[in-house]
Amino acid sequence: MIKFYGSQLCPDCRAALSQLQGKGTPHEFVEITASLENLKAFLNLRDQSAAFEGVKAAGGIGIPAFVREDGTVTLDPASL
């Protein structure tokens, strides 16, 4: 199962969620704006994963973000 960090406030996240649901891809959506616990989990991932370096350097948030079952992180929904 894919863990998907995002926010319903983000149009890219809504599109990615629709894509995953349309494909029937098993996923757990973590709404980072729903609670501090969810936000902290995302920030911990973002701070520890090299996948976010480019987006952080550009001043971006880094959502949508996906953690595959093997623990690899991608920011590209097309790669799922």
C-alpha positions as a LaTeX table, in Angstrom:
\begin{tabular}{lrrr}
\hline
Residue & $x$ (\AA) & $y$ (\AA) & $z$ (\AA) \\
\hline
Met1 & 0.00 & 0.00 & 0.00 \\
Ile2 & 1.22 & 3.48 & $-0.88$ \\
Lys3 & 1.25 & 6.18 & 1.80 \\
Phe4 & 0.22 & 9.46 & 0.18 \\
Tyr5 & 1.01 & 12.73 & 1.96 \\
Gly6 & $-0.98$ & 15.67 & 0.69 \\
Ser7 & $-3.78$ & 18.14 & 1.27 \\
Gln8 & $-7.23$ & 18.59 & $-0.20$ \\
Leu9 & $-6.26$ & 22.29 & $-0.46$ \\
Cys10 & $-3.68$ & 21.37 & $-3.14$ \\
Pro11 & $-4.98$ & 20.93 & $-6.71$ \\
Asp12 & $-2.06$ & 18.61 & $-7.59$ \\
Cys13 & $-2.90$ & 16.42 & $-4.59$ \\
Arg14 & $-6.58$ & 16.25 & $-5.54$ \\
Ala15 & $-5.62$ & 15.22 & $-9.09$ \\
Ala16 & $-3.20$ & 12.56 & $-7.79$ \\
Leu17 & $-5.82$ & 11.22 & $-5.39$ \\
Ser18 & $-8.32$ & 10.96 & $-8.23$ \\
Gln19 & $-5.71$ & 9.16 & $-10.36$ \\
Leu20 & $-4.96$ & 6.61 & $-7.63$ \\
Gln21 & $-8.64$ & 6.01 & $-6.95$ \\
Gly22 & $-9.35$ & 5.66 & $-10.68$ \\
Lys23 & $-6.62$ & 3.03 & $-11.04$ \\
Gly24 & $-7.75$ & 1.25 & $-7.88$ \\
Thr25 & $-4.28$ & 1.63 & $-6.38$ \\
Pro26 & $-4.31$ & 0.78 & $-2.68$ \\
His27 & $-3.23$ & 3.84 & $-0.72$ \\
Glu28 & $-3.46$ & 5.60 & 2.62 \\
Phe29 & $-4.07$ & 9.33 & 2.25 \\
Val30 & $-2.47$ & 11.40 & 5.01 \\
Glu31 & $-4.11$ & 14.84 & 5.05 \\
Ile32 & $-1.24$ & 16.96 & 6.34 \\
Thr33 & $-3.49$ & 19.93 & 7.11 \\
Ala34 & $-5.90$ & 17.89 & 9.25 \\
Ser35 & $-3.76$ & 17.60 & 12.37 \\
Leu36 & $-0.40$ & 18.52 & 13.82 \\
Glu37 & 0.40 & 14.81 & 14.08 \\
Asn38 & $-0.04$ & 14.40 & 10.30 \\
Leu39 & 1.95 & 17.56 & 9.58 \\
Lys40 & 4.79 & 16.43 & 11.86 \\
Ala41 & 4.90 & 13.02 & 10.16 \\
Phe42 & 5.18 & 14.71 & 6.76 \\
Leu43 & 7.83 & 17.18 & 7.91 \\
Asn44 & 9.86 & 14.33 & 9.41 \\
Leu45 & 9.74 & 12.51 & 6.06 \\
Arg46 & 10.59 & 15.70 & 4.18 \\
Asp47 & 13.53 & 16.47 & 6.45 \\
Gln48 & 15.01 & 12.97 & 6.10 \\
Ser49 & 14.45 & 12.10 & 2.43 \\
Ala50 & 16.73 & 13.27 & $-0.37$ \\
Ala51 & 13.71 & 13.16 & $-2.72$ \\
Phe52 & 12.66 & 16.57 & $-1.35$ \\
Glu53 & 15.97 & 18.42 & $-1.81$ \\
Gly54 & 15.08 & 20.00 & $-5.15$ \\
Val55 & 11.60 & 21.07 & $-4.13$ \\
Lys56 & 12.87 & 22.53 & $-0.83$ \\
Ala57 & 15.60 & 24.47 & $-2.67$ \\
Ala58 & 12.90 & 25.92 & $-4.94$ \\
Gly59 & 10.78 & 26.94 & $-1.94$ \\
Gly60 & 8.11 & 24.29 & $-2.48$ \\
Ile61 & 6.24 & 22.19 & 0.05 \\
Gly62 & 6.78 & 18.78 & $-1.54$ \\
Ile63 & 3.24 & 17.52 & $-1.92$ \\
Pro64 & 1.92 & 15.30 & $-3.30$ \\
Ala65 & 4.46 & 12.89 & $-1.84$ \\
Phe66 & 4.28 & 9.11 & $-1.96$ \\
Val67 & 6.02 & 6.43 & 0.08 \\
Arg68 & 6.02 & 3.05 & $-1.61$ \\
Glu69 & 5.82 & $-0.23$ & 0.30 \\
Asp70 & 9.59 & $-0.63$ & $-0.02$ \\
Gly71 & 10.11 & 2.76 & 1.66 \\
Thr72 & 11.21 & 4.68 & $-1.42$ \\
Val73 & 9.82 & 8.18 & $-1.81$ \\
Thr74 & 8.61 & 9.81 & $-5.00$ \\
Leu75 & 6.95 & 13.12 & $-5.74$ \\
Asp76 & 5.75 & 11.93 & $-9.16$ \\
Pro77 & 2.28 & 10.37 & $-9.22$ \\
Ala78 & 2.90 & 9.14 & $-12.78$ \\
Ser79 & 5.58 & 6.78 & $-11.44$ \\
Leu80 & 3.10 & 4.83 & $-9.32$ \\
\hline
\end{tabular}
